[in-house]
Every structure is written in C-alpha cells, then in structure tokens.
Amino acid sequence: MKNYKNKEWLEQKYVNEGLSTLKIAELCGANFRTIWSWLKRFDIEIRTLSEARRLRPASGMLGKHHTEEAKKRIGKASKGRGAGRKLSGITRKKISEAAKGRWTGEKNPLWKGGVSFEPYGREFSKDLRNEIRKRDKFKCQECGRKEYRRKHSVHHIDFNPQNNCPENLILLCVLCHMKIHQDKEDL
C-alpha cells in the first residue's frame, strides 16, 4: 500500500510535520494533486495559501541587502556573459535564426509521436480563462507566485480538456504547470 493512502501517515506528514503536498508527493513518488485528493478524502483540513506561506522556509537573502563591494563583485563576475547587455537587432536576429527548428517536431522533448493536443471544448474560452484568473486572484495556486508580464496557465485538474467546469480549473505559473505535466508523464 502507498503511504499516502494511510490516513495516520498522511496526517503525520501534512499536519504534524507541516510538509507541503509537493514535498509529500516527492516522498511518495506521486503527483501533488494525488496527495491533495487523499487529504480531502480523509477530511484532513487543507491549509490556506497564507498558512502554507508561513510554513515555507524564508529565502536566504529575504530582507537583506548586498554590500556595495558585493554588488561590484557580482557585476564584475557577470560581465561578458550577456547579463544586463542590450543586444543589437542584428545579433538578436542571428540568435533567432540559429535556434529555428531546434525544438520542433521530434526534437522537442514533449514530442508525442505526432499526436496533436486533444481539442478543448468551446466553453474553454478567453472569457472563462480570465474568470479563473480573477477567481484565483492572478496567483499560482501551487506556489503563490503572482502573474507578471506573462499570464499564468489555466490547468485542468483532472487532465481532461473537455471538462471545463470552473471547479476543475486552477491557475498555475508556467513552472508549476510544467512540473505537474512532467509528473503525470512519470506515473
């Protein structure tokens, strides 16, 4: 039996030890959504986003500042590596031309043998996706990251693109969305 199917074990890890669904999923080799559904099944109260943030360890530099000397060393170390440099239009075009075709077709790591995406239902419109963004307050529901420049993805929890009811849709940042789909492939 898988550990997460044991209520006492799952309660110990999630409630007592304060592990996230993602950490528990990593321990079990499962998807964090699977852990989440077992928490619901066992009526274990799921943390709010603010509670989850309080349990998350703080970043090493949070609230701190680099000294002027450290800033100079960082700047010196990044010179010549493209950091902070503006590229000319010609250089950008050369880079673009060199990259063309690199990730297309069978060269793409997400290639599925020529099978196209399952079609989404008509109700999966821009309006519905914007409603989900507003409902989820423009924040990734896994890591809490806010939308900035690039819009977050609206993800189907059950991986069924035909099931477009709002309860099945969740807002995820690109990184969390890729991780979820990678985890699905690993199952």
N, C-alpha and C positions, 0 to 999 in steps of 0.2 A: 504494500500500500504506500502511496506517496504521502510524505509528511504533511503536506498542506491539507490533506483530506481528514486529518486528525484534529478535532476541534481544540483539544487541550494544547497540542503542539503549536497550532496556528495562533491561538490566543497568547501563549507564552511569548512567541516571537514578535507579534504585532503590538499587543497591549503592554506586556511587562518589559520586554527588551526595547520597545519603541522602534523596531525595524520598519522600513517602508515596504510597500507592496513590491517595489522594484528589487530591493535587497532580498526579500524573502523569495521572490521569483528566481533570482540568481542562485540562491542556496539550493533551490529545488530543481533548477533547470527547466523552469516553466515560464510562461508569459505572465506579466504583472496583472493582466486582465483576468487570468485564471484565478490568481490569488484573491483578487478583488471580489470575484463572484463567489468564492468559497467563504470569504468573510461575511458577505451578505447572506449566504445560505445558513451559516451558523449564527446569524443575528449578532455578529460582533460589530459594535459601532465603529463606523468608518470615520477617520479623522477629517476635520475641516482642513482647508488649504492652509489657514493660518496656524493651526495646531501642527501640521506637518512641517511647516517652515521653522517653527520653534525647535523641533527635534533635529533639523538639519544642521550639521556642523558648519560653523562660520568659516568663510574664506580666510586664508592666512593673512591677506592684506586688507580685509574689511575694516574700515575706519582708520587705516594707517596711511601714511604718505611717504613717498620716496624722498630721500635727501637730494639736494641739488647735485651732489657728487654722484650719487647712484643714477640720477636721470642722465647725466653726461655719459656715464659708462654704458648705460643701456642704449643711448643714442649712437655712441661710437660703435658699439657692437652690431647695431642693425644697419649701419651704413653699407651700401653696396649690395644689400640683399633685397632691395626693392621696397623695403619698408618706408613708407612716407614719401616715396618718389612719385612724381607725376610722369606717366608715360606719354610719349607723343602719339598722335593719331596713327602715324605710320607704324610705330612699334606695336601698338595695340592691334592693328590690322594684321601684322605679321604673326603675332601670337595666335590670333583668331584663326588665320589660315592654317597654321601648323597644327592646331587642335581639331580641325574639321575631320569628321569621320572616326576620330579616336574612340568615341564611346557609342557608336551607332551599331545597330544590329547585334550580331553575335559577340561583338567586342564589349558590349555593355554587360556589367556584372549582374544586372537584373533581367537579362535575356531569358525568355521562357519558351524558346523554340519556335518563335514566330506567332505565338498565340497572342491575340490582342486583348486589351482590357475588357472585362465584362461590361456591357453597357449599363450606365446608370439610368435609373428611372427618370422620367420627365420632371418629377417633383424635386429632383436634386438640382435646383436652380440657384442662380446667384443670390436671389432673394432669400431662399432657405439658408444658404451658407452664411449670409450676412446676419440672419436671425440667430443662428447658432453662435456666431462671433459675439453678438451683443449679449446673448444669454450667458455665455461663458466669460463675459467681461474682457474680451480680447486677450485672454491669458491661456497659456498651455495648461491643460487640466492635469498634466503629469508633473511638470517641473515648476510651474508658476511663472514662466517667462512671458513677458508682455510682447504683443505684436509691435514690431519696429521695422519700418521700411517694407519688409516682405511679410505678406499675410500668412498667418498660420494655416495649417491644413485642417479641413473638416473630415474627421475619421469615422468610418462605420465600425462600431464596437464589435459587431458580430461578423465583420469582414464581408457582409453581403451587400453589394452595391445597389440591390433592388430594395433593401429595407431602409427607406429614407424617413422613418418617423423620428421626430426630434429626440426621443429617449434613446435611440440607437446612434445618435451623432454626438461627437465630442470634438472640441478644439484642441489640436496638438501642434507644437512647434515642429519644424522640419526634422530636427534631430530625434525627438521622441517618436515622431511618426515613422521615421526610417527604422528606428530600433524596434518598434512594435512589429513592423512588417518583416524585419530580419528575424525576430524571434518566432514569428509564425512559420517562416520557411524552415527554421531549425527544428520544429516539432516533428 
